Amino acid sequence: QVQLVESGGGLVQAGGSLRLSCAASGSIFRLRAMGWYRQAPGQQRVLVASITSGSSTNYADSVKGRSTISRDNAKNTVYLQMNSLKPEDTAVYYCYLARYGLSDCWGQGTQVTVSS
């Protein structure tokens, strides 16, 4: 079992910043990647950013240049620093953890609301 605990969401004005954190615990072996998806009301869940076990990163075009994903291996925690936030960034953000040969694990989600 893997547990993912997210924090850092909230309400922020446009142009502001937030840092999301996701702490993983449990059976964190055969790790392939961790990252963040987001889902806005009435829309599909989409990838925001990911970081592999080899520290390669990938970003959605919508956040590229405004967001940075990082990982603290000692704390089994992944972070998403989001700057210059826009109202269209408003969504529930979900942390995920992917393992080789095993099912993906998801956090409970954290709400990010950007006011204009």
Stockholm file with secondary structure:
# STOCKHOLM 1.0

chainA/1-116         QVQLVESGGGLVQAGGSLRLSCAASGSIFRLRAMGWYRQAPGQQRVLVASITSGSSTNYADSVKGRSTISRDNAKNTVYLQMNSLKPEDTAVYYCYLARYGLSDCWGQGTQVTVSS
#=GR chainA/1-116 SS CEEEEEECCEEEETTCCEEEEEEEEECCCSEEEEEEEEECTTSCCEEEEEEETTCCEEECTTTTTTEEEEEEGGGTEEEEEECSCCGGGCEEEEEEEEETTEEEEECCCEEEEEEC
#=GC SS_cons         CEEEEEECCEEEETTCCEEEEEEEEECCCSEEEEEEEEECTTSCCEEEEEEETTCCEEECTTTTTTEEEEEEGGGTEEEEEECSCCGGGCEEEEEEEEETTEEEEECCCEEEEEEC
//
